[in-house]
């Protein structure tokens, strides 16, 4: 991984917590499962052993992926941003859908921390790409799956 991975401070903590869980708990569970499966004898037709080895490969792969992301992470604390009211990575943006008047709030976050249920949208999403660089009062057009939508930026916060 050559390029930096943007993460909010909160997102970095989530990845660190997952990495800790994988290294301290999941790894031990997988090793115990492999030992248990080995104790049953012939490994050539041992489905438990095969499943445990697959799980081990997944856990080790995820550990390597998380270590790589955290090693390349550019951690951004939104409370320390001074973007002069401009929408940037980690900003929280209040929007109004100009078609139906519905108001929504999104925080622009890294790919790994995006969760629409928590109003966190990936920096690579169409809505985030449309918002980046804009200011409160600007109207943006977003290419949504249902067609183009227009939003007015009501407020940009760094919280």
C-alpha positions as MATLAB code, in Angstrom:
seq = 'XXXXXXXXXXXXXXXXXXXXXXXXXXXXXXXXXXXXXXXXXXXXXXXXXXXXXXXXXXXXXXXXXXXXXXXXXXXXXXXXXXXXXXXXXXXXXXXXXXXXXXXXXXXXXXXXXXXXXXXXXXXXXXXXXXXXXXXXXXXXXXXXXXXXXXXXXXXXXXX';
ca = [
       0.000    0.000    0.000;
       1.767    3.148   -1.144;
      -0.861    5.826   -0.664;
      -2.183    7.087    2.631;
      -5.545    5.879    3.884;
      -7.680    8.733    5.270;
      -9.404    7.859    8.530;
     -11.173    9.912   11.145;
      -9.815    9.596   14.663;
     -12.907    7.535   15.547;
     -12.434    5.267   12.506;
      -8.792    4.621   13.399;
      -9.854    3.615   16.905;
     -12.418    1.177   15.463;
      -9.759   -0.461   13.281;
      -7.318   -0.657   16.221;
     -10.023   -2.291   18.352;
     -10.775   -4.836   15.621;
      -7.057   -5.578   15.198;
      -6.667   -6.092   18.946;
      -9.696   -8.430   18.992;
      -8.306  -10.483   16.096;
      -4.831  -10.772   17.601;
      -5.809  -11.478   21.195;
      -9.016  -13.491   20.892;
      -9.756  -14.737   17.362;
      -6.226  -16.028   16.762;
      -6.368  -18.083   19.990;
      -9.831  -19.471   19.106;
      -8.590  -20.556   15.654;
      -5.443  -22.188   17.061;
      -7.562  -24.091   19.588;
      -9.959  -25.209   16.823;
      -7.048  -26.469   14.695;
      -5.609  -28.374   17.662;
      -8.997  -29.907   18.419;
      -9.501  -30.947   14.775;
      -5.987  -32.449   14.612;
      -6.760  -34.586   17.633;
      -9.478  -36.331   15.608;
      -6.900  -38.040   13.422;
      -6.774  -38.215    9.613;
      -6.548  -34.638    8.294;
      -7.255  -35.550    4.662;
     -10.982  -35.984    5.274;
     -11.400  -33.733    8.299;
     -13.932  -30.988    7.565;
     -13.383  -29.367   10.977;
      -9.666  -29.036   10.248;
     -10.321  -27.571    6.789;
     -12.818  -25.064    8.217;
     -10.413  -24.054   10.996;
      -7.568  -23.570    8.484;
      -9.872  -21.438    6.293;
     -10.826  -19.336    9.309;
      -7.132  -18.991   10.193;
      -6.357  -17.737    6.684;
      -9.193  -15.212    6.936;
      -8.096  -13.958   10.373;
      -4.429  -13.650    9.356;
      -5.417  -11.910    6.117;
      -7.613   -9.423    7.970;
      -4.829   -8.761   10.510;
      -2.404   -8.022    7.659;
      -4.988   -5.784    5.954;
      -5.682   -3.805    9.147;
      -1.982   -3.437    9.952;
      -1.401   -2.151    6.422;
      -4.252    0.349    6.633;
      -3.242    1.589   10.063;
       0.384    1.827    8.970;
      -0.615    3.977    5.997;
      -3.342    5.859    7.858;
      -3.626    9.595    7.765;
      -5.702   10.115   10.905;
      -7.793   13.260   10.858;
      -9.441   14.665   13.966;
     -12.420   16.726   12.748;
     -12.337   18.948   15.851;
      -8.898   20.278   14.850;
      -9.843   21.126   11.261;
      -9.789   24.718   10.112;
     -11.270   24.549    6.628;
     -13.018   27.929    6.894;
     -16.491   26.480    6.401;
     -15.551   24.340    3.399;
     -16.677   20.702    3.148;
     -13.612   18.497    3.640;
     -12.861   14.940    4.767;
     -14.239   14.339    8.301;
     -16.645   17.309    8.140;
     -20.271   16.875    9.157;
     -22.684   18.426    6.682;
     -26.353   19.340    7.120;
     -28.247   19.153    3.818;
     -31.732   19.824    2.536;
     -33.123   17.884   -0.407;
     -34.508   20.626   -2.652;
     -37.115   18.318   -4.184;
     -38.883   17.229   -0.995;
     -37.462   19.488    1.738;
     -36.115   16.520    3.702;
     -33.102   17.387    5.877;
     -30.218   14.974    6.387;
     -26.839   15.094    8.085;
     -23.765   13.180    6.901;
     -20.191   12.936    8.055;
     -17.638   12.292    5.318;
     -15.405    9.425    6.427;
     -12.994    6.803    5.106;
     -14.141    3.763    3.181;
     -13.735    1.420    6.169;
     -15.840    3.506    8.520;
     -18.730    4.361    6.191;
     -22.106    3.339    7.621;
     -25.255    4.946    6.249;
     -27.247    3.897    9.345;
     -24.878    6.107   11.364;
     -25.012    8.894    8.726;
     -21.369    8.298    7.780;
     -20.711    8.346    4.038;
     -17.516    7.284    2.313;
     -15.338   10.000    0.836;
     -15.605    8.049   -2.443;
     -19.429    8.062   -2.505;
     -21.249   10.206   -5.087;
     -22.693   12.507   -2.411;
     -19.311   13.087   -0.732;
     -17.603   13.721   -4.066;
     -20.274   16.321   -4.887;
     -19.906   18.030   -1.486;
     -16.103   18.220   -1.135;
     -14.874   21.790   -1.540;
     -18.321   23.400   -1.264;
     -19.639   25.814    1.395;
     -22.868   26.383    3.334;
     -25.428   27.945    0.977;
     -24.087   26.094   -2.084;
     -26.413   23.822   -4.064;
     -24.949   20.536   -5.291;
     -26.256   17.971   -7.732;
     -25.709   14.357   -6.762;
     -25.974   11.495   -9.218;
     -28.010    9.091   -7.076;
     -29.125    5.606   -8.209;
     -32.664    7.011   -8.535;
     -31.420    9.869  -10.725;
     -29.950   13.310  -10.112;
     -30.867   15.023   -6.834;
     -30.165   18.560   -5.694;
     -29.176   19.416   -2.138;
     -28.534   22.735   -0.457;
     -25.721   22.726    2.082;
     -27.216   24.212    5.251;
     -24.244   23.955    7.577;
     -20.716   22.546    7.668;
     -19.429   21.431   11.084;
     -16.129   20.032   12.303;
     -17.212   17.929   15.269;
];
